[in-house]
Amino acid sequence: MIATAPAQRGAAALAAVRRAAPRRTLGVCGGLTLAVLALLVVAVGTGDYPIAPLDVVKALVGQGDSATSFVVETLRLPRALTALLAGAALGAAGAIFQSVSRNPLGSPDIIGFTAGSSAAAVFEITVIGGGTVAVAAGSMIGGLLTALAVYGLAFRDGVQGYRLVLVGIGISAMLEALVNYLLTRAKIEDVQAASVWLTGSLNGRGWEHVWPTLAALGVLLPACALLQRDLKMVEMGDDTAKALGVSVERSRLSNIVVGVLLTAVATAACGPVAFVALTAPQIARRLTGATGPGVMTAAMMGAALMLASDVLAQRLFPSTPLPVGVVTGALGGLYLIWLLALEARRGRA
Amino acid sequence: MTRLLGERLTLSYDDRTVAADLDVTIPDGSFTVVVGPNACGKSTMLRALARMIKPREGQVLLDGHAITSLPSKEVARRLGLLPQSSIAPDAITVADLVARGRYPHQGLLRQWSPRDEEAVSAAMAATRVGDLADRHVDELSGGQRQRVWLAMALAQETPLLLLDEPTTFLDITHQIEVLDLCAELHEDQGRTLVAVLHDLNHACRYATHLIAMREGAIVAEGDPRTIVDADLVEAVFGLRCRVVDDPETGTPLVVPAARRRAGAASSSS
């Protein structure tokens, strides 16, 4: 009799608690969707030929005049969509790697992907002299091979997060040395091209970039959503997850594979854009207050961050547009610091 | 036929063999406590029984089947483990953490159900963490946190529950609280419990079946009232002591021998 009162109170509190978190996450997702749509209109509407927001929307639904439609559909929309998709891929990949490595500083860098793709791209540009497609393909292959090597070297009866981080740092350091060596030996024009690629840029992106990226995300993001169920259990420690019946190593490997593929897709679309993978999951997590990897909210945050960065990159100094990677670092970093400062002031850092 | 047993287990980490040719049987319905000096292999044996490590030789049988031959989720519906250390995800609430114990009962198509809700609130009531439901796990005290992890293991609703040093890092009050809770679970819910404990007196008081280990082998096992005496303690721990009756429960109480001062007359028992 005495025990029923707390039990009932527990059950009621339980239901209330378990409903509150998803509701807030849903709200954040709704807000991010609106933000992404608004940014899309801004991205398409601004430039040397400004278009009013209403005309942008008209053109998007096929009701605009021919000049506006040309600017929107051929020049600006594919670039904006590439930014959106690549940002989403990087945000999701970042969330996966932060969860797998149990480290808020985790990103695709920890598995050496970025270093591998950079080394391959710089080699392609400075030594072979390949075109954009060759560079994109080379960077994907370089990244994938490096990721495979890091996983293999970190494997010892399964892969522990910290081993992955350490092996990744070692391999990345060597590859960065190779990049620097290649840059010091190359012709100055090649060095310039290589450094623009290394920063990450969305210049001249067209529909041929949008479709493959969209197709890849159409497969990879649903896969992420499915794999998240086990991933959030693994966050509690290998023993706890195994005791609950999770195949820990299989979950870790499949998540790493999807994370690497997402990074590869983004890198092929716009180069190794910095910090989106690092900051998007952290910002999303702070907005939702949710636990678990939060891959979907991180993807939406990544899309918003990349899109906003590209608008700023183009418009900040209209005469000399910046590569998007310059802005993502500054914008994402500033926003994260602002959020952290806000949390610290509220007394829960 | 017992539900959980290990046959001729050889357990090792890399090259270091912890136990060789070890047979162990967990009596059904018992509160089994495993004791022994540091590094005697007691936690390793428990981890092998919970399929956390793979024996180099021999096998663990659960309900007559090799535990490795059963699907992982199937095992998790029969056998639970509270490991020595778990990581509470950032900002997770008590209710959400305990709810994760329902994982083995859920699937892609079978998500959260009223049955899960019941199991979680029953587990929280049993461990008296119901009032903490909306608190963040990282702001709880050590004793509260251990009760929450225990609640998660309980929500798993397994007839067998293994606990790896559940009282480590807790002060004496919380140690007794957790052990009382275990005894309740054993008596009221009829679960079979296996715990590794450091404190021999706690083991004697709570165990219905005691397993004493030394250097990877079982030295003695049985009802603590019949097997624990000064000779056994000396043989297992190398500690000279007297064993008296616990004034509270009548179970064996180990009183270590006092340090002999130089020149003082020896008081051999």
Boltz contact constraints between the chains, C-beta under 6 A:
constraints:
  - contact:
      token1: [A, 6]
      token2: [B, 130]
      max_distance: 6.0
  - contact:
      token1: [A, 7]
      token2: [B, 125]
      max_distance: 6.0
  - contact:
      token1: [A, 10]
      token2: [B, 121]
      max_distance: 6.0
  - contact:
      token1: [A, 10]
      token2: [B, 124]
      max_distance: 6.0
  - contact:
      token1: [A, 10]
      token2: [B, 125]
      max_distance: 6.0
  - contact:
      token1: [A, 10]
      token2: [B, 130]
      max_distance: 6.0
  - contact:
      token1: [A, 10]
      token2: [B, 133]
      max_distance: 6.0
  - contact:
      token1: [A, 11]
      token2: [B, 121]
      max_distance: 6.0
  - contact:
      token1: [A, 13]
      token2: [B, 133]
      max_distance: 6.0
  - contact:
      token1: [A, 13]
      token2: [B, 134]
      max_distance: 6.0
  - contact:
      token1: [A, 14]
      token2: [B, 95]
      max_distance: 6.0
  - contact:
      token1: [A, 14]
      token2: [B, 121]
      max_distance: 6.0
  - contact:
      token1: [A, 14]
      token2: [B, 133]
      max_distance: 6.0
  - contact:
      token1: [A, 17]
      token2: [B, 93]
      max_distance: 6.0
  - contact:
      token1: [A, 17]
      token2: [B, 95]
      max_distance: 6.0
  - contact:
      token1: [A, 17]
      token2: [B, 133]
      max_distance: 6.0
  - contact:
      token1: [A, 17]
      token2: [B, 134]
      max_distance: 6.0
  - contact:
      token1: [A, 18]
      token2: [B, 95]
      max_distance: 6.0
  - contact:
      token1: [A, 233]
      token2: [B, 103]
      max_distance: 6.0
  - contact:
      token1: [A, 235]
      token2: [B, 89]
      max_distance: 6.0
  - contact:
      token1: [A, 236]
      token2: [B, 86]
      max_distance: 6.0
  - contact:
      token1: [A, 236]
      token2: [B, 87]
      max_distance: 6.0
  - contact:
      token1: [A, 237]
      token2: [B, 86]
      max_distance: 6.0
  - contact:
      token1: [A, 237]
      token2: [B, 87]
      max_distance: 6.0
  - contact:
      token1: [A, 239]
      token2: [B, 52]
      max_distance: 6.0
  - contact:
      token1: [A, 239]
      token2: [B, 83]
      max_distance: 6.0
  - contact:
      token1: [A, 240]
      token2: [B, 83]
      max_distance: 6.0
  - contact:
      token1: [A, 240]
      token2: [B, 86]
      max_distance: 6.0
  - contact:
      token1: [A, 243]
      token2: [B, 81]
      max_distance: 6.0
  - contact:
      token1: [A, 244]
      token2: [B, 76]
      max_distance: 6.0
  - contact:
      token1: [A, 244]
      token2: [B, 103]
      max_distance: 6.0
  - contact:
      token1: [A, 244]
      token2: [B, 104]
      max_distance: 6.0
  - contact:
      token1: [A, 245]
      token2: [B, 72]
      max_distance: 6.0
  - contact:
      token1: [A, 245]
      token2: [B, 73]
      max_distance: 6.0
  - contact:
      token1: [A, 245]
      token2: [B, 76]
      max_distance: 6.0
  - contact:
      token1: [A, 245]
      token2: [B, 104]
      max_distance: 6.0
  - contact:
      token1: [A, 247]
      token2: [B, 72]
      max_distance: 6.0
  - contact:
      token1: [A, 291]
      token2: [B, 89]
      max_distance: 6.0
  - contact:
      token1: [A, 291]
      token2: [B, 91]
      max_distance: 6.0
  - contact:
      token1: [A, 291]
      token2: [B, 92]
      max_distance: 6.0
